[in-house]
């Protein structure tokens, strides 16, 4: 810095040293225009390479996400076995002689509907009765059910069938 080759700047307690650009030769306008042209050319090359890179990355992603030939062969084999088993099952069902008649099916559906209605009616009656008892009961509903030994549908994960 004392010889003048490097310049020094003070920023508070810090000192920064950098090359003295006044000692460097000045570039002519032609050289600057040439350098600007080279920068533009290199920028265009960079853009083309980045575009090519993005295209190749997309293609690589597609190839990585697709199945390989052995995987496809295994998948085809598994699907063929499934198809054969389903075909066999379908043939067994078609050849079965113990089909349910529409009358029998209708009878079973009516019975199920009757039982479902009765289940709802009895559940509603039990709930109303228990609610009436719980109005004067000093403890919680859960404690009452435990003391009396009441098990609800919800305790056993039973859901009333839909209509």
JOFENUR-V550138 format. One line per field, one symbol per residue. phi: phi as a letter, one per 30 degrees, with the letter a starting at -180 (. if undefined). Layout:
BEGIN
phi = ???
END
This chain:
BEGIN
phi = .ddjdbcbbcbicccccbddddddddddddddddddddddddddddddddddddddddddddddddddeddddddddddddeddddddddddddddccdddeddddddddddddddddeddddddddddddddddcddcdddddddddidcceddcidcdddd
END
